[in-house]
Amino acid sequence: MRSFKEIFEQYSWDEIKKRIYAVTPEEVQHSLYKRKKTLADFLNLLSPAASTELETMARITQSTTQKRFGKTIQLYAPLYLSNECQNICTYCGFSMDNGIRRKTLNNIEILSETFALKEMGIEHVLLVSGEANKTVGIDYFLNAIQLLRPHFAHISIEVQPLSEEEYRALHEAGVHSVLVYQETYHQEVYQRYHPKGKKSNFSFRLETPDRIGQATMHKIGLGVLLGLEDWRVDSFFNALHIDYLQRQYWQTKYSVSFPRLRPAEGIIEPNFIMEDRELLQLICAYRIWNEDLELSVSTRENEAFRNHIIHLGATTMSAGSKTNPGGYSVDKQSLEQFETSDERSMEEIKKIIREAGYDPVMKDWEHYL
């Protein structure tokens, strides 16, 4: 069995970039109307040449999404457990070299946040923390899940990369899905963004989805941080990764998130600016290439974009999000990981979804079934 690292090493960032920017309008047309899409078609739909076909791509995306997922949008909220971190990441407010007040929630605080989320109607919670193994390691997460499981139908996590055995323990404890982002697949500059800490190990992070798949987790979420490097090239490699995982761990579901670099305390400015139109093109490219992917849009995005994306490919959205530990009830002044753009409440988002002719879904299964 070949690992993804072996497949990844067969590709050149510069060669893929050259291919993307050399795509012709005729190649885009061919990819749009093929019955069975390949990674080569995804590459074509990412290209600058495809930008003139955005209206057509949007129509195909809308019909494909409705056919596969119906007119529903699943809603969730993040619960930040800790902003302690042992990494230096130049784009993150939680970076170890940032002189901020650190906080890790205790049991009482976790339950306080839980009750605040339940008052919002939340049934799907995403647990997030900085990467600090000594403070918020596997034992901390297992304890938090034990506290949370009676209250939520669906628990996801977005924490530091773990071992296969640790992912198995989380799965058995009640975790439904794991989100892990490579941030950028540009190996040559990865170290520049991650100069210190365990996260600086490019290969260990690259192989994390394999460990999650081997642990038989129900769903794996991937993505890149849009703004670090060329979004077209990074997204091709992210799709390459998903293609490999779907073949290798075919019983697992997959999702893609689209985090654009947002302002935060002490971080770098985006290296590449991604416009709304380009983000829409990317979302459409994923949906046309792979109709089974769940596509998630967070509160990083502005209200107008999120209103329109309901019709155009999104299947999952966060709402009412706080990106600081204790932000819902305990410590509303602690530092956020990044600034949110859409600050509307869960009820406001549900209303917008209904007015668009879609159904907001708070849960679609119970963990005991």
C-alpha angles and dihedrals in degrees: 000000000000117000121227089248090063091050092044092053090059090067130076120215091214094048093050090048090051091051093049094052092046095056113126129218088247091058090050091052091049092051094047094059103035112117096220116038127210135191088268088061091049089053090052092050091051093055128105086243090064093056091084089059095054094117091053091045090051092052092050090046093052095050094043093050093048091048093052104032105017121223096314136119119198114217129209141160131216121239110204110211100181143358093201112119138173095200131088107220115171094213101047131088090213093059112140093238092057109104096225135136108266125216136182118186119240124211095274091049092048090054091046089055089045093056091047090053092047089054086058090054094250117165098159114060128183113207113213132181142159117261105265109137096185094053104028106025133138095294091053092050094047090051092049092049091050088055094045104040097081090055105045134054093206129032123187128176136210107185139123119314111273138191124273090252091053092050089051090053091050091048091051090048091057109274111147102187142010125213118203126167126201085205089210132006091206096112095186094061099029091094091055090061094041107038097158140025137038090300089068088075100095096186096049090054092044091056095047096096088055090057090048091050092048088053088059094238112179096234138012122201122204137178146138129242102256108222103041098085138352103316093211094057095040090050092052090056091046089054090047087055093049092048090054093046094049090054094044101040100027095164092062124089121228136211135186126212126198109211112177115201107267131191116277138159113291099352135135124260116256112278090210125029113220115201124214091251090055092049089052090051090052093050091049091048091055094048095047091047097045120017094185096063119107108227117208127197118190135201089267084089124078125256097254094051093047091048091055097041090064086078096037113062110302115131099171133037136176120223138187088016126181115192098195127081108264092010096140099053116339111053113003093172100057119113118282121224088229138344116269118225102197106055098170118131125255090254091052091051092048089052092050091050092051092047088054089058095254132117120240108223119203095182137357101190143016122239091228094057 
